[in-house]
Amino acid sequence: MNKEAKIYVAGHRGLVGSAIVRQLKHEGYDNVVTRTSSELDLRDTNKVNDFFAKEEPEYVFLAAAKVGGIAANNTYRGEFLYDNLMIQNNVIHQSYVHNVKKLLFLGSTCIYPKNAPQPIQEDYLLTDVLEYTNEPYAIAKIAGIKLCESYNLQYGTNYISAMPTNLYGANDNFDLEKAHVLPALLRKIHLGKALEESNWELLRADVQKLPIKGIDGNATDMEILNVLKDFGIVKNAEVTVEIWGTGKPMREFLWVEDMAEACTFLMKSHEAKTANGKKEIRNTHINIGTGSDVSIAQLTELIRKTVGFKGRFQFNTDKPDGTMRKLTNVNKINSMGWKAKVSLPDGIAKMYQWYTS
């Protein structure tokens, strides 16, 4: 990519897209095109066609998606499958129609089988059944990978796919009903600390900025206490914060700025595979991760240390654990010359500083 190239970042307000925009500008790419979801509904084929016809981007980062944690994935199954299929189908197809030079499709490591051998290699895709709770999202992302591979084979396009592990960082989603595990835990433990200190100014400021089930900073003390209780944040002799599951599942976490750097690295240095005679090509996607993981119980203790919470964690074993381990094999991207830089303790500290400010 030359510095003057027009680059479209789909999903620029989200955790992933906003980090990619910051990384591009940091590297001197100033001709970045964006649209909010209210300006451009990526599920609408005609509107996406009109956008590509008007803007004619040369490069596309497809980071737009409907995302969420276990609860959201399992509750809004139809929306997660339909919305993600429509978004990626429209952007990938219109990139082909309007001669985009290169596209990077972003997925997730949830594409891999529930009981995949660890660490997970790219070749493990479609070798066994998926984790049921996030199956619709995973199926959509697998379809996106295969759409890119198929367009490369049939039309000679240059579309690559990257599968980041669990991401966290600035602009994350802290909605307790829909957030991924790390931001959800960080907010719950932050609220737990405020409750154990009886810091009502902090509690009200938090729910005023991010209301919980319609409860904001104007609610009564009892209304706030009740909604916190709904999410397992309770004050008796001491404050208890509920954690879903056993705490035993292992998870890998990648600082989102590292992920963004990896994406621009791949866009500049990695080309899509092609095959003579249009032979079958499989698993051209690339894992992005750290190659190390921690248990959910260990994660809660790391967050406790950062936040300064002194209360107790209650693991609710009636709630699902999800996949027991999802550690990525990152040999492919490491061999290309990229490695993650930010450690998990440092990343959590950065994220908490961003959240509280």
C-alpha positions in Angstrom: 0.0 0.0 0.0 1.3 3.4 -0.8 0.6 6.2 1.6 -1.9 7.9 -0.7 -4.0 4.8 -1.3 -7.7 5.1 -0.4 -8.4 2.6 2.4 -11.9 1.7 3.6 -12.1 0.4 7.2 -15.5 -1.2 7.7 -16.6 -1.1 11.4 -14.3 1.8 12.3 -16.1 2.6 15.6 -15.7 -0.9 17.1 -12.9 -2.2 19.2 -11.1 -3.7 16.1 -11.9 -1.1 13.5 -11.0 1.9 15.6 -7.6 0.3 16.5 -6.9 -0.3 12.8 -7.7 3.3 11.9 -5.4 4.5 14.7 -2.6 2.2 13.4 -3.0 3.3 9.8 -2.8 7.0 10.7 0.2 6.2 13.0 1.9 4.7 9.9 1.1 7.7 7.7 -1.9 6.5 5.8 -4.2 9.5 5.8 -6.7 8.6 3.0 -8.9 6.5 5.2 -12.6 6.2 4.4 -15.2 5.3 7.1 -18.9 5.2 7.5 -21.0 4.8 10.7 -23.7 2.1 10.7 -26.4 4.9 10.5 -24.7 6.3 7.4 -24.2 2.9 5.7 -26.1 -0.2 6.7 -23.7 -2.9 5.5 -26.5 -5.4 5.4 -28.1 -3.5 2.6 -26.7 -4.7 -0.7 -27.8 -1.7 -2.8 -26.4 0.8 -0.3 -23.0 -1.0 -0.1 -22.9 -1.1 -3.9 -23.5 2.7 -4.1 -20.8 3.3 -1.5 -18.2 1.4 -3.4 -19.2 3.0 -6.7 -18.8 6.4 -5.2 -15.7 6.0 -3.1 -13.7 3.4 -5.1 -11.5 2.3 -2.3 -8.3 0.5 -3.2 -7.9 -1.5 0.0 -10.5 -2.8 2.5 -10.2 -3.9 6.1 -13.4 -5.8 6.9 -13.7 -5.4 10.7 -17.5 -4.7 10.8 -19.4 -7.5 12.7 -22.1 -8.1 15.2 -20.2 -9.4 18.2 -20.7 -10.3 21.9 -19.9 -12.8 24.7 -21.4 -16.2 25.5 -24.8 -14.7 26.6 -25.3 -12.5 23.6 -24.1 -15.2 21.1 -26.5 -17.8 22.6 -29.5 -15.4 23.0 -29.4 -13.6 19.6 -28.5 -16.6 17.4 -30.5 -15.6 14.4 -29.2 -12.0 14.4 -25.6 -13.1 14.8 -25.8 -15.5 11.8 -27.9 -13.3 9.5 -26.3 -9.9 10.2 -22.7 -11.2 9.9 -23.4 -13.1 6.7 -25.0 -10.1 5.1 -22.3 -7.7 6.2 -19.4 -9.8 5.0 -21.1 -11.0 1.8 -21.9 -7.5 0.7 -18.5 -6.0 1.5 -16.5 -8.9 -0.1 -18.7 -9.1 -3.2 -18.7 -5.3 -3.8 -15.0 -5.3 -3.3 -14.8 -7.7 -6.2 -17.3 -5.8 -8.4 -15.5 -2.5 -7.9 -11.9 -3.9 -8.4 -10.5 -3.5 -4.8 -6.8 -4.4 -5.0 -6.7 -6.2 -1.6 -9.1 -7.0 1.2 -8.4 -8.2 4.8 -11.3 -10.2 6.4 -11.2 -10.4 10.2 -12.8 -13.3 12.0 -12.2 -15.0 15.3 -10.6 -18.1 16.7 -14.1 -19.3 17.7 -14.2 -20.7 14.1 -12.3 -23.8 15.4 -13.8 -27.0 16.8 -14.8 -27.0 20.4 -12.3 -29.8 21.3 -9.5 -28.9 18.9 -6.0 -30.0 19.8 -4.0 -27.3 21.5 -2.5 -25.0 20.4 -4.9 -24.5 17.5 -3.4 -24.6 14.0 -5.0 -23.1 11.0 -5.4 -26.6 9.5 -7.8 -27.6 12.3 -10.7 -25.7 10.7 -13.8 -27.8 10.0 -12.3 -31.0 11.5 -14.9 -31.4 14.3 -18.0 -29.8 15.8 -18.2 -26.2 17.0 -18.9 -24.8 20.5 -22.7 -24.6 20.5 -23.1 -21.3 22.3 -21.3 -19.3 19.6 -22.0 -21.6 16.6 -24.0 -19.0 14.5 -21.2 -16.4 14.8 -18.5 -19.0 14.0 -20.4 -20.4 11.0 -20.7 -16.8 9.6 -16.9 -16.3 10.0 -16.1 -19.6 8.4 -18.3 -18.6 5.5 -16.3 -15.4 5.2 -13.0 -17.2 5.0 -14.4 -19.6 2.4 -15.9 -16.7 0.4 -12.5 -15.0 0.3 -10.7 -18.3 -0.7 -13.4 -19.0 -3.4 -13.2 -15.5 -4.9 -9.4 -15.8 -5.1 -9.8 -19.1 -7.0 -12.6 -18.1 -9.3 -11.8 -14.4 -9.9 -8.1 -14.0 -9.1 -8.8 -11.6 -6.2 -6.3 -10.9 -3.4 -8.4 -11.4 -0.3 -6.7 -12.6 2.9 -8.2 -13.6 6.3 -6.9 -13.1 9.8 -8.3 -14.8 12.9 -7.5 -12.9 16.1 -7.8 -14.5 19.5 -9.8 -12.8 22.3 -9.2 -9.0 22.0 -9.4 -6.3 24.5 -8.5 -2.6 24.7 -9.8 0.9 24.2 -13.4 1.2 22.8 -14.3 -2.2 24.1 -17.9 -3.1 24.9 -18.6 -2.9 28.6 -22.4 -3.7 28.4 -22.8 -6.4 31.0 -25.4 -8.1 29.0 -23.3 -8.4 25.8 -19.7 -7.8 26.6 -16.9 -10.4 26.2 -15.3 -11.9 29.3 -12.4 -9.5 30.0 -14.3 -6.2 29.7 -17.3 -7.7 31.5 -15.1 -8.9 34.4 -13.2 -5.6 34.6 -16.4 -3.6 34.9 -18.0 -6.0 37.4 -14.9 -5.9 39.6 -14.7 -2.1 39.2 -18.3 -1.8 40.4 -17.6 -4.3 43.2 -14.7 -2.1 44.5 -16.9 1.0 44.4 -19.6 -0.9 46.3 -17.2 -2.2 49.0 -16.0 1.4 49.5 -19.6 2.7 49.5 -18.5 5.1 46.8 -21.9 6.1 45.5 -20.4 9.0 43.4 -18.4 6.5 41.5 -21.3 4.0 41.2 -23.7 6.6 39.9 -21.1 8.0 37.4 -20.5 4.5 36.0 -24.2 3.7 35.5 -24.9 7.2 34.2 -22.4 6.7 31.4 -23.3 3.1 30.8 -26.8 2.3 32.0 -27.5 -1.3 33.1 -30.9 -2.7 32.0 -32.2 0.9 31.9 -30.9 1.9 35.3 -28.8 5.0 35.2 -27.3 7.5 37.7 -30.6 9.1 38.5 -32.0 5.8 39.9 -32.5 5.3 43.7 -29.8 3.5 45.8 -32.0 0.4 46.0 -32.6 0.3 42.2 -28.9 0.4 41.6 -28.2 -2.2 44.2 -30.9 -4.5 42.7 -29.5 -4.2 39.1 -26.0 -4.9 40.4 -27.4 -8.0 42.2 -28.9 -9.1 38.9 -25.3 -9.3 37.6 -23.9 -11.0 40.7 -22.4 -7.9 42.4 -23.7 -8.2 46.0 -22.7 -6.6 49.4 -23.3 -8.5 52.5 -20.6 -9.0 55.1 -18.2 -8.4 52.2 -18.7 -7.7 48.5 -19.1 -10.8 46.2 -18.7 -10.7 42.5 -20.2 -13.6 40.5 -18.1 -15.2 37.7 -19.8 -17.4 35.1 -18.6 -21.0 35.1 -16.0 -22.9 37.0 -13.1 -20.5 36.3 -11.2 -23.4 34.7 -11.4 -22.5 31.0 -8.2 -21.2 29.5 -8.2 -18.1 27.4 -5.7 -16.2 25.3 -6.0 -12.4 25.2 -4.4 -10.0 22.7 -4.1 -6.2 23.2 -6.1 -4.7 20.4 -3.3 -2.3 19.3 -1.0 -5.4 18.7 -3.8 -6.9 16.6 -4.1 -3.7 14.5 -0.3 -3.7 13.9 -0.5 -7.3 12.8 -3.3 -6.4 10.4 -1.4 -3.6 8.7 1.6 -5.9 8.6 -0.3 -8.6 6.8 -1.9 -6.1 4.4 1.5 -4.8 3.4 3.4 -8.1 3.3 1.1 -11.1 2.7 -0.5 -12.1 -0.5 -3.4 -14.4 -1.1 -2.6 -17.9 -2.2 -3.4 -18.9 -5.8 -3.4 -22.2 -7.5 -2.6 -23.3 -11.0 -5.6 -24.8 -12.7 -7.8 -23.6 -9.9 -7.0 -26.5 -7.6 -8.5 -26.6 -4.2 -7.0 -24.4 -1.6 -7.8 -24.7 2.1 -7.1 -22.8 5.3 -5.4 -19.8 4.0 -6.4 -17.8 7.0 -3.8 -16.7 9.6 -4.0 -16.8 13.4 -3.2 -13.6 15.3 -2.4 -14.1 19.0 0.2 -14.2 21.8 0.7 -18.0 22.0 0.0 -18.0 25.8 -3.1 -18.2 27.9 -4.5 -18.0 31.4 -7.5 -19.5 33.2 -10.6 -17.3 33.9 -9.8 -17.7 37.6 -6.2 -16.3 37.0 -7.7 -13.5 34.9 -10.0 -12.4 37.7 -7.0 -12.2 40.0 -5.0 -10.1 37.5 -8.0 -7.7 37.3 -8.4 -7.7 41.1 -4.8 -6.6 41.5 -5.2 -3.8 38.9 -8.5 -2.5 40.3 -7.7 -3.0 44.0 -10.8 -5.1 44.8 -10.7 -6.9 48.2 -13.9 -8.8 48.0 -14.7 -12.4 47.1 -15.3 -14.2 43.8 -18.2 -16.6 43.5 -18.0 -19.0 40.6 -21.4 -19.9 39.3 -21.1 -23.5 38.0 -24.7 -23.4 36.7 -23.5 -21.1 34.0 -21.7 -22.3 30.8 -17.9 -22.4 30.6 -17.8 -22.4 26.8 -14.8 -24.1 25.2 -12.4 -25.2 27.8 -9.3 -24.0 26.0 -8.6 -21.9 22.9 -4.9 -21.3 22.5 -3.7 -20.3 19.1 -0.7 -21.6 17.3 0.9 -18.4 16.0 3.9 -20.0 14.2 2.7 -18.9 10.8 2.5 -15.2 11.6 5.6 -15.3 13.8 7.6 -16.9 10.9 6.6 -13.9 8.8 8.2 -11.5 11.2 5.4 -10.4 13.6 5.0 -11.0 17.3 2.7 -9.5 20.0 4.4 -7.0 22.3 2.0 -6.1 25.1 1.8 -8.5 28.1 -1.6 -9.3 29.7 -0.9 -7.5 33.0 0.3 -4.4 31.2 -2.7 -4.5 28.8 -5.2 -4.8 31.7 -3.6 -1.8 33.3 -3.8 0.2 30.1 -7.5 -0.8 29.6 -8.5 0.1 33.2 -6.8 3.5 32.9 -8.8 4.1 29.6 -12.0 2.9 31.2 -11.8 5.0 34.3 -10.7 8.1 32.4 
